[in-house]
Amino acid sequence: MKSVSLKSKIGIDGCLRVNISTKIKKKHVDVLVIYDVQNGTNGVETSNWPDNYFAETYGCLSSDPIKRQSQGKYPDREQLL
């Protein structure tokens, strides 16, 4: 069994394409793919929000804030152990 580790990017179509050349030819093999989404940006765009969206919209409702109405009384629930 061989193990291969690599970094790749999933395309805009949502497909991950992996090409691994081996010396094996005309044989059936079992393949296991495990992927882990990276937390760091490393130059990769991680947001679908437009540029400056939050800077331009933050506080836009400050003159007419949204007020949450009373939610009423919640029923008493059985205590969890």
C-alpha positions as CSV (number, residue, x, y, z in Angstrom):
1,M,0.0,0.0,0.0
2,K,1.3,3.5,-0.9
3,S,0.3,6.8,0.7
4,V,0.3,10.1,-1.2
5,S,-0.2,13.5,0.4
6,L,-0.9,16.6,-1.7
7,K,-2.5,20.0,-1.6
8,S,-5.1,20.9,-4.3
9,K,-7.9,23.3,-5.0
10,I,-11.5,22.4,-5.6
11,G,-12.7,24.0,-8.8
12,I,-15.6,26.5,-9.2
13,D,-17.6,23.5,-10.4
14,G,-17.1,21.8,-7.0
15,C,-15.0,19.0,-8.4
16,L,-11.6,17.9,-7.1
17,R,-9.4,16.5,-9.8
18,V,-6.4,14.4,-8.8
19,N,-3.9,12.9,-11.2
20,I,-1.3,10.6,-9.7
21,S,1.1,8.8,-11.9
22,T,2.2,5.3,-10.8
23,K,4.3,2.5,-12.1
24,I,1.3,0.2,-11.9
25,K,-0.4,-0.5,-15.2
26,K,-3.6,-2.4,-16.0
27,K,-4.4,-3.3,-12.4
28,H,-7.5,-2.6,-10.3
29,V,-6.7,-0.6,-7.1
30,D,-8.6,0.6,-4.1
31,V,-8.4,4.3,-3.6
32,L,-9.3,6.2,-0.4
33,V,-9.7,10.0,-0.5
34,I,-9.8,12.1,2.7
35,Y,-10.0,15.8,2.4
36,D,-9.7,18.6,5.0
37,V,-10.7,22.2,4.2
38,Q,-7.9,24.5,5.1
39,N,-8.7,27.3,7.6
40,G,-6.0,29.8,6.4
41,T,-6.5,31.8,3.3
42,N,-3.0,31.4,1.8
43,G,-4.1,33.7,-1.0
44,V,-7.3,31.7,-1.7
45,E,-10.5,33.6,-1.7
46,T,-12.7,32.3,1.2
47,S,-15.6,34.8,1.0
48,N,-18.4,35.2,-1.4
49,W,-19.3,38.6,0.0
50,P,-18.6,41.6,-2.4
51,D,-15.5,43.7,-1.6
52,N,-16.1,46.2,1.2
53,Y,-19.6,44.9,1.8
54,F,-19.4,45.1,5.5
55,A,-17.6,48.4,5.6
56,E,-20.3,50.0,3.4
57,T,-23.3,48.4,5.1
58,Y,-22.3,48.3,8.8
59,G,-24.7,50.6,10.8
60,C,-27.0,51.3,7.9
61,L,-30.1,50.6,10.2
62,S,-28.8,52.7,13.1
63,S,-31.4,55.4,12.4
64,D,-34.3,52.9,12.3
65,P,-33.2,49.9,14.3
66,I,-35.0,46.6,14.1
67,K,-36.8,45.9,17.4
68,R,-37.6,42.4,18.5
69,Q,-41.1,42.0,19.8
70,S,-41.9,40.1,22.9
71,Q,-41.7,36.4,22.4
72,G,-44.3,35.5,25.1
73,K,-43.7,33.1,27.9
74,Y,-42.0,29.9,27.1
75,P,-43.6,26.7,28.6
76,D,-41.8,25.1,31.5
77,R,-39.9,22.1,30.4
78,E,-39.0,19.0,32.3
79,Q,-35.5,19.4,33.8
80,L,-32.7,17.4,32.0
81,L,-30.5,15.2,34.1
